[in-house]
Amino acid sequence: MQYVWQFGEEQVKSESANQDSTKYDMLRMILEANLKLIRIYENKSEEEKDLITYTTLKGLMEFGEVMEKSFDIAKS
């Protein structure tokens, strides 16, 4: 099963080739993809919702770590 965050990650990779994409745009794509998945699973069982919740959060955390490394902000 391909999780939505992986789909969003693929979109980000393809968009990254386009220099016009911003980090904001990439984040928006990931969040929109995850929202679509959440909506698909609204009427599913609690077990399926838990799986989607877990994988979505895991994906967001992993994506966040990657994005965090891309910022050039001085640490105080």
Secondary structure, 3 states (H helix, E strand, C coil): CCCHHHHHHHHHHHHHCCCCCCHHHHHHHHHHHHHHHHHHCCCCCHHHHHHHHHHHHHHHHHHHHHHHHHCCCCCC
